[in-house]
Amino acid sequence: MEKLTLSKISPTDLNRFITLQEVGVATYPGLQQIDSIRLTENELRQLQDIQVRLLNYRTHLMNEATIWARGIYPLLALAEQASIQAWAQVPLQAQYAQFEIEGIADGVLGKTVAGSIAVPYLVVVEAKRGIEGQNPLFQLYGQLLAAAHLNWEKDKPASQEVFGCYTIADSWTFVRAEVENLEANLPTLRVEYSREYAEKTEAETILKILKFVVAKYLNQLS
C-alpha cells in the first residue's frame, strides 16, 4: 500500500493510481441557478467590507496567510449554514484499494460533528507562490479524492460528487468532481472547472457559488 501526501502529490502519482478525465472549463449542472440565491442585507454588507479590505492592496504581493485572513476564509465563513461550517487546516485521510492519501486541506466547508469536521463537502487549496510554488491542481485532485472517499463511506453509492476550489491571490477557480469505481484498483476521477472569479469585483458571485454547494448538501441531508 503506497501512501501519497497531499502537498507532494504529482501527475505521475495520479496516473499510476487513478483514471483522470478532465473536461475543462464548463458550467456545472445547476450552477446557472445561482442567480436564484438571495443574499441578505447583512451578507451584502459584509461582502462590501471584505472587498474594501482587498481593493486598496496589491493582492499579488501579499503573502498567502494575509490573503487567507483578509479575503478567502471570510467568504467561506459567510457560506456557513446549519451544521455545515468553514474550517481551516483540516486533516484528510482516505484509503483506496491501491493507495492511501493523507494531508492537510487549507480550507473546508463540511458537516461538523462533536467539534470537528466529519464530512468535507468542499475543499480549498490556496496556491503557494515563490520557491514553494507549484501547480495547485494536483493537490486539489488529491483532496477531492480524499473527500469523495470520506463521503462515500456513509452509504457507498456507485459514484460520488464533490466540490473544490483553488485560490491564487484573490482569484477563485471552482472544480466539480465525480469519483467512480471507488473500490476498484483504478478509480476514475472526472473533473470540470469554472472560469476564474476575481474577489475584488465578483465576491457576490463567489459567495453564491459557495452557498449553492452548501444548499446542495443540505438538501441531501434532509
N, C-alpha and C positions, 0 to 999 in steps of 0.2 A: 504494500500500500504506500503510494508516494504522497508526501504532504506538500501542498502548494501554499505559499504565503501571499496574501492579497497584495501587499505593497511591492512584491518582486515578481509577480506573475508576468509571463511573456507570451508572445504569439506562438512560440514553439510549444510551451506548456499546453495552451489551448488546443492546438492542432493535434497533440498527442492523445488528449483525453475526451474531447467533445467534437461534435459536428457543428460548426459555426456557420450560420446563414445570416448575412447582413443585407437587409432590404434597402437601406439608405434612408434619405430624408423622406418622411411621409407624415400624413395626418392620421393619428391613431383613430381607430374606430370609436366614435363617440366624443372625440376631443373637440369636434366642431360644436359640441353642445356647451362649451364653457361659457358662451355668451349668456346662457340662461342662469348662470350662477350669479347671485346678487351679493354684493359686499355691503356690510353695514357702514353707517357713517363713522363709527369708531374705527373700523378696519381701514377705511379710506384715509382717515386722519393719520393713523399710524403708518400707512404706506407713504403718505406725504412726508412724514418725519424721517422715514428711512431714506427716501430719495434725496431729501435735503442734505442728509449726512454724507451722501455719496457725490452729489453734484459738484461740490466745491473741492473735491480731492481727485488727484490723478490715481485712479484705482490701479492702473497698470504698474505703478511704482510702489504701491503698498505691499507689505508682506502679507502672507496668507492669513495669519492669525487676526490681523486688523480687519481685513475684508470680511472674514468669517463673522467677527463680532459686530461689525457695522451693518453688514448687508445680507449675508447668507442665512445665518441662524435666525435673525428676527423674522424673516419671511416664513421659514419652516414653523416657527412657533405660532405665527398667525393662522396657520392651517390646522392647528390642533382642534379636535372635536371629540367629545365623549372620552373613551378610553384610549384614543389614538393621540400620541404625544410626540413631540420632537425631542430627540436626544443627540448628543454629540459623543464621539469616540466610543462607539458601540462594538463590542467583540462579536464576531460572527464565526461560526464553525459548522461545517456540514461534511458528511461522509458519503461519497458516491461509491459505486462498485469498484472502481479502479484508482480512485484518488480521494484524498481528504483535503479540504480547503479551509483556511483559517486566517484571521487577521482582524484589523480594526477598520470599521466604516467611519469616515469623517462625520457623517450625519445620517440620521434615520428618522422616518416617520413610521411609527408602528404601535401595535397594541401593547399597552403597559399592564402588567400583572404583578402585584406584590412588589412594586417599586423598581421593576426592571422591564426592559423591552423583551416581550415574549415572542412576538412575531413581527418581523420587519416587512412593511408594505412598500416603502420607497427608500432607496439607499442613495447616498450622496458621496461623490468623490470631489474633493477640492484639489484641482490640479496644482502640483508643485512646480516652482519655477527655479531658475538658476541652475547650478550644477546638479541639483537633485531632480530637475525637471524631466518628465517622461510622458509619453502618450497616456492620458488618463483612462482611455477606453478599456485597456486590458485589465486594469484594477477594477473598473466598474463592471466588466463582464464577470470577473471572479465574484464580486459582491452580489451580482444578480443571481449567479448560480447558487451561492450560499443561501441567499434569501428565499429563492424558489424552493430549495430543498426543505428549509425550515417550515415554509408554508405547506408544502406537500405532505409533510409528516402528519398533519392533522387528520386528513381523510384519504390521502393517496389517490388523487384524481389522475386521469390519463395525461394531462398537461397542466402546467402551472403558469399563470400570468403574473408578472411582477414588474414594477416600475423603478426607474433610477434616473439620476441626472449627474452631470459633471459640470463644475463651475470653473471658469478661468477669469480671474479678476471678478467683475460684476456681471459676466455673461453666463447664462444658463443654457444648457442643452439637455433636453429630456430624452430618455430612452424607454421604449416599451419592449419587454422581452417575453417570449414564450419558451418554456423549457419542457421538452417532451422526452419520453423514454428514460425517466429518472432512475429506474432500476437497471437499465441496460449498461453494458460495458462502455458504450459510446453514446451518451445522452446528446440531444440536439438542443442548441441554443439559437433561437431566431430573434433578431433584434431589428428595430426600426427607430429612426431618430426624428426628433423635431428639428426645426430650424433653431438658430441661436436667438435668445431673448436678452436684450440689454436691460439690466435692472434700473439704470438711471432713467430710462424712458418707458419701460414696459413692466414695471413692478406689478401693476394691477393684473396683467395677463399671466404673469408668473404665479401670482397667488391664486388666481382662478384655476390654473392647471393643478397646483398642489391640492386645492380644495376638491377638485374633480376626482383626484386619486383617492383622497380620504373618503369622499362620499361613496365612491365605488365599493370600497371595502366595508364601509358601514352597512351598505345595502346587503352585502353578502352575509354579514353577521346577524342581520335581523331575521 
